[in-house]
Amino acid sequence: MALTSSSSKSCAIFCIFLFLGNVASATLFTLQNNCKYTVWLGTLSGNNPTALDTGLTLTSGSSFQMTVQAGWSGRFWGRTGCNFDSAGNGKCATGNCLGGLKCTGGGVPPVTLVEFTTGSVGNGNKDFYDVSLVDGYNVPMGVRAIGGTGDCQYASCEHDLNGNCPKELQVKDATGSVVACKSACVAFNTPEYCCTGEHSTPQTCSPTNYSKIFKNACPKAYSYAYDDASSTFTCSGANYTISFCPMESS
């Protein structure tokens, strides 16, 4: 009887620690829209898929929270200029995706991306994250770690690149306003801009005049495929705030 009681107690203690460990491994994302316009959230899960809300509408000043488990990888982006009917059918001026309101697949470039791989035993329990302009730019975005240990830097592209976008990279809406800025890879699809073919290594693919425009404006964002050193950040045990138009709240 004593053995049974002791075993039950040990199991209970173990289960409590196991439960707490599982809770601690979850990562909380807070999505904030500080823009003066509505942003429709786009999400795409990679390995260890987690059900995320792909049809979320963030009006100006609103926020939403979602949780993913350890080892999740994926991306977030903002869609703008969207029109959907009551059934969720429609499209967006930027960041459009298959599925209408409920995204299936990734956003159509040019689009600003936030990319994440959350901590797991395999990667030393570190989260890896970045803001990427490799697919171009449509809205300002920032990622701030809340708590956690390690490098935990603020990753961002806070500036409005649409206002400084070269004509050959511009995407305009029906009114003639610039609503997005293509990357050189998206615009020209050549090896030297896309880091493919004979330019497929860090040694053979260097920054270009176009990627330097992005980098000068947003030094903590990916400007081209091999821009890792100053653009990928790590943190352990943190939650994160992902902001659209982060400077609007400054």
N, C-alpha and C positions, 0 to 999 in steps of 0.2 A: 504494500500500500504506500509506504514511504517512497519506494522507488518510482512508483507511478506518479506520485505527487511531485517528486523532484524532477522527473522527466518532463512532466507537463509544464512545470515552472520554467525549466530551461528552454523548452520549446517556445513558451510564451515570450520569454525575453528575446530569444533569437528572432521570432516573428516580428516583434516590435522593431528591432534594429533593422530587419530586412525591409519592413514597411517604410521606416524613416529614410533608409538608404534610397528606396525607390522614389520617394517624394523629393528628396534632395537632388536626384538626377534629372528631374523635370526642369525645363526652362520656360519661363514666362516671358512672352513678348507683349509689350504694350504698343499698339499702333496709334499714332496721333496724327491728325490732319490739321496743321497750322496754316495751310494755304487759305486764300480768300475764296477758293472755289472748291467744288466737290471732287473727291478722288474716289474712284472705284478700285478696291484692292484686287490685285492679282497675286496668286500664290501658286507655286509648283513644288511638289515634294520629290526628292530623289530617292536614295536608299532609305529603308525603314520608313515607308510612307506613313504619314499621320494625317488624319482627316482635318483639313483646315477649311475655314470658311472662304470659298473662292468667289462668293457673290456679295461681299460686304461693301456697303456704300458708306463712305466717311464724308459727311457734310463738314463744312468749315467749322473748326473748333471741337470736333467730336473725337472720341477715342474708343478703342476696343482692345480686349485682351484675349490671348489664346496661348495654349500650353502645348509643348512638344516634349517627347521623351528623349533620353540620351541616345546619341548616335543618329539623330535626325539630320538630314541635309536637305536644303531647298533654297528657294529664292522668293523674294517679295518685290512687287513693283506697283506703281500707280498708273491707273488708266484715267484719261481725261477726255472731256467732250463726248461723253457716252449718252446714248439714247436707247432705252429698252422699253418694250411694251409690257403689258401685265403678265405675259408668259415668260418674260426674261429674254426675249429675242431682240437682237439689235447689235450695234457695234459702237466702237469708240474711235475718236480721232487719233489718239495715241495709246500705245500699250495694248492694242486690241488682241483678243485671243479667240480661239474656237470655243463654242459653247454659249456665246452670248454673255448674259449676266454671270452665270456659273462657269468660270473658266475651265477649259480642258486644254492642257498643254501650255506652252510658254507664251509670253507676250511678243507681239510683232515688233522688231526693231524699227526705229530707234526708241530705246526705253532705258531709263535708269534702273539699275538692279541693286538690291541688297541680297548678298549671298551668305549662307550660314551652313556650318557643320557643327552640331552641338556635341559636347564632350562625351566620350565613351572610354572604356578601358583601352581599346585599341589605339586611341590617339592621346593617351596620357591624361584623360579627363579634361582636355582643353577644348574650348569652343574656338572655332576659326570663323572669322567674319570679314566682310569687305563691302564697300560700295563700288560698283563697277559701271564704267562708261564704255566698256569694250563694245557693247551693242548700241552705243549712242546715249542720248540724253533726252528726257522729256520733262521731268520735274526734279526739284532739289530734294535730296534725301540725306538723313543722318542716322547713325546708330550709336547709342550711348549705353555703356555697361552700367548696371546698377548693382553695386556690391561686387563680390568676386575678388580674385587675386591674380596677379600676373601683369602683363603689359596693359591690357584693358583700355586701350586708347579709343578716343572718339573718331569714328570713321565717318566721312561726310563728303558730299558735294552740295554746298549751301548756295552757290551762286547761280544766277539765271544765265545759263549758257545759250539759251535761245536768242538773247539779245546780242550776243557776240559770235553767232554762228556764221561761218563763211557761206556765201551764197550757194556754192555747189553742194553743201551738206544740209541745207535748210529743208524742212518739211513745213508746208503752209496749209492752213485750213481754207474753207470756202471764202472767208473774208480777206484772205491774203496775209493773215497774221502768222508769224513763225511759231509753231506749236511744238517742234521737236528738232533736234540736231543729230544728224547721222554721224556715226563714226566713219573714218575713211574706209574701213573694211566693208561696212554695209554699203557705202556709196559707190566704191570702185571695184570691190571684190578681186583684188590682186594680191599675189603672195607677199609682197613687201609690206602691205597694209594689214593683211590678215595673219601674218606669221605662219604661212603654209609653204609647202613645197621646199624650195631651196632656202627659204627664210623661216624654217620651222624650229629653230633653236634660239635660245637667248643670245647666242653669239652672232647669229646671222639676221636677227630681227631687232632693229633698234627703234627708238622713238622717232617719230616723223614730225614734220611741221604741224600736221593736224593734231596728233596726239599731244603735242606740247601745248596747244591751245587749251585742251582739256586739263592738262596737268598744272599749268600755271594758274588756272582758275580754281582748281580743286586738287591741291597737293596730296590729300589723303584719300584719293579715289583712284581706282584702276583706270589708266588712260589708254593702255593697249595690252596685248596678251601677256607679255613678260614683265609687267610692271609690279612684280611681287614685293620687292624689298620695302617699298614705302607705302604699300597699299593693303597688305593682309595683316590682320591683328588677331591676337589670341587673348583669352581670358578663361579662368576656371571658376565655376560656381556662381556665375552671375545671372541676373535677369537683364532684359534689354528693352530700351525704348527706341522704337523705329519711328522717325518723324518725317512727314512730308512737309516741305518748306520750313525746315527747322529754324531759320533766321527770323521767321515771322513772329516767333514767340520771344525773341531775344529783347 
